[in-house]
Amino acid sequence: MTQSDGGGSNALCQCGSGEQYKHCCDSIAPSAAPLPIEETGLPSGLVEAAKKAYAHMRARNEWPLRYGATPPSATLRWQGQRIVSAGNRLYEVPTEQSWYGFLYNLLIQELGADWFDQENEKADGHRHILVDWYRDICIRELDEEGFFTRFELGNEVGSTLAFRSIAYDVFCMMQAMNLSAKLMARLRHPDQFEGARYELWVAATLARAGFSLEFADEDDRSSKHGEGIATHKETGKTYWIEAKRKHRPYFDYLQAMLDKVVLKIDAKLVAAAMQKPAEDERLIFIDVNRPPWHRNDIKAPWIRAFRSSLKKLEMQREFRDAPERNAFVLVTNHPYHYVSNIEPDPQQHFFTTSFNKSELHWETFEADHPVVYNLMRSITDHFSIPETFLEDPTAAQGRSV
C-alpha cells in the first residue's frame, strides 16, 4: 500500500479507512507464501522426521473415521525393539513382524498357547476350526524367517479373514477393557464356537460404535436373559442386546454339496429372542449363516425370505396384540467358512429391519433414532481391519510418547 501524497506516515491512508497511514496499512507486513518444508533449507533428517510426525498425527485423527471408537494401540520403537499395547498390556514384538502377525499371536495367547499347540497336533478332521484356519494362514503368509509378511492386500481368502477378523475383534475388546474370559473359553469349545464367535463380533462391533457392554451373568439360570446391556457412551441411552446365529449342522466349514441343498431362512431366532424379558429397547443381531451370494447382495433371495418370515411373525397374536414387544433387528451374514482356502474373500452382508414397530418411519429414521442409525453406519464403515502398526515417530529414538 502506498501513501496518497508526500505527507509521510502522518498522512491519511488511501485505503479510505480515515486512519493515518502509520496506524493503518503501514503496519501490514508484505504478503509471503509459506514455503514447502523441502524448500526451507532445514536439515534433511529434520524434514523427514517432521513428515513422519505429521503422517502419524493425521493417521491418529483419521482412525475413528476408518476403524471406529476403539483406540489404536500405542506403538513405539525402543532400542531396536517394537513395543505394542493391547488393552492395559504391553508386548515386545520383533520389528520384522507384521501387524497381522501380532494379531494372530495375540489371539493364540488369549485362547491359550498350550491348548492351541495341543489342537495343532491332532489329525486332520479332528482339529479345532481355528487351528485349521491358522494353518492355512501359515501356508499363505509365513516368510522364511517365520514372520507373517507374505499377505497380499485385496487378494485375501475366506479362511484367512475368518481367523484375522476374530483376532481383530479380540484386540478391540481388549482396547475396550472388556474381553470376557468366559467368551474366550466358549470359543475353544467346538460345540459352542459358532455362537461364541458371533457374540464376540457383536460385542466388538458395539465397542467400535461407541458403546460399552455389560455382559449378562451366564451362570444365572434363574431366568432368561440376553447377551447384556449396551450403553451408548455419548448419549447414555441403553439397549438390551441379543445375538443369535443360525446353526446349520454338517454344513459349517464345508463347501461340498452346498449348491444342491436348500438352506431354509426364517425368523425363528427373532421369535426366540423376543421370549426373553427386556426392560430396555431391544437390539437383536441375527446371523443367517448362509453361503455367499455372488451376485447383487441387495437381491439375494434369502433377504426376501427373511423379511417375509418376519412379517408373518408380527401377525401372530402374541405380538400383534402387544406393540410394546418390538425390536430393531440387525441381520448379518459372515460366510467366510463356506469357502475353501483358495477362494477369494466372500464379503459379509448386513441390513437392518424392525420387528413390530408400526410407528417407525424409515424416511426419518436418522432423526428419530440417531443412536441406532449411527450403529448401522459404524457396522458398514468400520468393517475393515487396520493394515499396519500405527507407530509414533517421536518415540523412535527412545523418547516418551
N, C-alpha and C positions, 0 to 999 in steps of 0.2 A: 504494500500500500504506500502511495506517495502522498506528499502534502499538496494542498491546493494552491499554496503560494509560497513565497520565500520567508514566511514568518517564523520559521523554526518550529520546535516541538510545542511551543505555546499556541500555535495556530489551531483553528478548528479542524477536526479531521474531516476529510472529504467523503467519508462513508455516510455522512448525514446523521450521525448519532447526536451531534450537538456538543460532544465532549472534545477537549483538547487532544490533539494528536498524540501527545506523550502519555495520556491516560487511556487511549483507545487502541488503535491499530498498531501503534509503535511497540506495544508490549507483546504483540503476537509474533511468535517465532516463525521463521520461514518453514514452509512445509518440507518434510523429508520422509520419503517412503521407507518403511522398515526393511532392513537388509535380510535376505535369506541367511540362515546361520552359516551356510557354506562359504559366504562371501564376506564374513566379518573378520577373517584373519585369525580367528581363535584356533588354538591347537587342535589338530585332527582328533586326538583322543577325547578331548572335551566335547567336541561336536558329536562324536559317536555316542558318548555317554548321555548327552542331552537328548539325542534321538531315541535311545533306548528307554530313558526315563519317561519321555513323552508317550512312547508307544505303550509302556506298561500302565501309565495313568489312564490313557484312553481305553485300554482293554478292560481295566477295572471298572471304569464308568459304563462301558457297554455290556458288562457281564449280566446285570439284571435284565437287560433287554433281550439278550440271547439265551440265558440259562435260568432266569427266574430269581427268586428271593434267597435261595440257599447260597451263602457266600463262597467265593473261591477259596482254595487252600492257600495258606501262607507258605510261599516257596522262596527259598534263597539258597545261595551257594556259600559255603563256609569252609575255607581252607581245602578247596578241591572236592568237597562233598556237597551233595544236594540235600537240603533239609526240607521236608514236606509235612504239612499238617493235615490231619483229618479229625474233625471234632476237637477234643482237647488233648490229642496225642500228637507227638512229633515222630517222624520216621526218617531214617537215613536211607537215601535211595541212590544207587550208583548213577553217576552223571550220564552213563551210556543208556540207561533205561528210559523207555518212553513213558508218557503219561498213562497210556493204556496198560502198559506193563505194571505200573504202580497200582492201577485199579484192580487188575487181575489178582495180584498178590495180596492186596488189601482184602478182597472178597475171600480168598482162601484162608487168610488168617482169621477172619471173623467167623467163618464156618468151622474152623479148627483144622490146622495143618495136619495133625495126626490122622484125623478122620478122613481128610481128603486123600492122603497117601494110601490109607488102607483101601479106600474105594478104587483108587487108581490101579491097585494090584489085582483087582478082580478080573475075571474073564469077560470077554465080550458078551453083552446081553445081561450082565449082572451088575454092572457099574451104575452109580447114580448118574442121571442125565447130565448134571452139571459137570461131572468129570469127563463124560464123552464130549461135551461141547468144548471143554478146556483142551482136550487132546486135539480136536480139530484146529483150535487157535494155535497151538504149538506148531502144528504142521505148516500152517499158513504164515505165521508171523515171527516165529523164533529165529534169530540170526545165529551165525556160527559162534558168537560169544555168549549165547544164552540170554539175549535181551530181545524184547518184543518190538522190533523196529521194522519189520517187513510188511507192515499193513499198507493197504492201498485205499486211501480215502475215496469214497464214491464207488468202490468196487468190492463191497462187503457181501458176505453171505449170511444166511439165516442163523446158523449155529454161532457164528462169531458175535453177531449183535444180540443174540439171546443171552449169552454169557456176559458180554460187555454191559448191556443195559442193567442187568442185575447188579453188577459191580458198581455201576454209577449210582443206582438207587440206594445201595448201602452207603456209599460215600455221602450222598445228600442227606440221608438220615443221621449220619454221624455229624455232619455240619450243623444239622438242626438239633443236635444233642438229644436225639430221641430214637436211637436204634434199639429195638426190642430184642432182648436175648431170647425170649420165647418164640418170637417170629423167626429168628435165625435157626433155632432148634427145629422148627417145623419145616424149614427149607431143606434140612438134612434128611427128613423123613420122606421116602418116596411116595407114600400114600397121601401125604399132606402137602407135597411140593406145589401142586397146581394152585391150590387156594392160597397158600402162603406167598407164592411168588406174586400173585395178583394183589394181595393185600399190601405187600411191600411196594408195588408200583403205585397204588392208590395213596399210601402214606407219603411216599416221596413226591408224588405229584402235588399233593396238598401243601407240602413244605415249600416246593418251588413256587407255588401260587400265593405264598404269604400266609399260610395257616399254621397254627400249632395244633397238634393232635394229642388228645389224652386217650390212650388205649383203654378199652374196657377190660375188666378183670376176667380173663379166660377161665380162671379156676372157679368162678362163681357159677354154680349150676342151679341156683335157686330160681332164676328167671332167664328169659330170652333177652339177648342184647346184640347190638351191632358191633362194629369194629371199635367205635369210640365216638368222642365228641370233638369236632374240629372248630376252632375259634379263629376267625379272621382277625389278624393282629391289628390291622389298620382301623377297622370299624368296631371290633369286639363282638360281631354277630356270630352266633353259634349254630352249628348244624349237626344233626345225627347222621353218622356215616355207616353205610353198609357196603361191602364189596363181595360180589359173588361171581364165580367163573363157572361156565358150563363144563361139566365133566363129561368127557367122551371116552369111555373105556375102549382099549385096543386101538385107538387112533392117535392119541397123543404121541408125538415124536416119530410117527410112521408116515411114510409117503405112499406106501403100496395101496392100491385099490381106492384111493380117496375119490377119484373121479367117478367111480362106479357105485358109491354109496351115498344115499341122500341123508344129510345131517340135518335133523329137524331143528327149527328155530322157533322158540315160543317165549312167552313172558312169565313162565312159571317161577323163575328166580325172583322176579319182582313181587309176585304174589307171596312167596316165602318171606321176603324181606318185610313186606307190609304186615305180616303177622306179629312182628316184634314191636313192643311198645316204644314210643319215642316222644319225648317232651319237646324237642326242638324240631325245626323244619328238616325234612329228610333229604339227603343226597344219597342216591343209590347208584353205585357203579356196577355195571354188568359187562362181563366179557363173554362174547358169544362163542369164542374158541372154535373158529372155523378156518378151513384152508383159505389162502389168499384168493381174492377175486382180481384177476389180472387185467380186467377191463376197467371202465369208468366206475370208481368206487361208489359214486352217488347212486348209480343204477344197480348196484349189487342186489340180487333178488332177496338175500337174507334180511336186508334193511326193510324192505316192504313187508316181509313175513313177520318181522319183529313188531313193527308198528301195528299191523293188523291184529296180532295176538294181544298187544297191549290194549287196543280199543275194546276187544272182546272182554278182557279182564275188567275194564272200567264198568262194563254193563252188568256185571254180576251184582246181585242185590247188596251184598255186604259192603261194597264200595260205592255203588250208585246212591245209596241212602246215607252215606257218610262222607260228605265232601271234605271234612277235616282230615280224612285219611288220604293224603296226597304226597307227592314227591317229585323232585327233579330226578330224571333218570339219565345218566351219562353212560352211553353204550360204546364199548371198545371192541377191537379185535386185534390181538397180538399174535400173528400166525407164524412167528419165527420157527417153531418146532415142526411145522408141517413141510419144510423144505429141506433138501439134503445139504451137505456141507460144501457143495459146489454150485448151488443155485444162488442167484443174487438176492439181496435184501428184499423180502416180500412187502415191507412197509406196514405200519399199523394203520388202523382206520378208527375214526371216532365221530360220533354225533350225539347231540343232546335232544332229549324229548322230555315230556312230562307225563305224569300219571295222575288222573283225577283232579286236574287243575283247570276247571272250566273257566275261571276268571283270567287265565293267563292270555296275554296278547303278545305274540312274537314280534310284532312291529314296534312295540315299545319296551321290549324285553330289557335292553341295556339300561334304560332309565328306571324301570320298575324293579329290576333285580340286578343291580350293578355288581354285587359280590359274586354271584353265580356266573354272570356274564364274563367277568374278568377271570374266573376259574376256567371257563371254556376257552378263552383266549390263551391262557397260560398253557393249557394242555396242547394246543396247536403250536404255539410259538416257542415253547421251551422243551421240545421233544429231543432236540439234538444233544449230543454228548460233546463236551469240550475235547479238542484235539491235542492240545499241548499243555505243559505246565505254564502257569501264569507267574513267571519269575520276576522278582523285584530286583532291577539292576542296581539300585542304590545300596543293596546289601551284598553285591557281588564280591567286594573286597573285604568282607567281614564286618562291615558297618551294620548297625542295628537298623531294623525296618522302621 
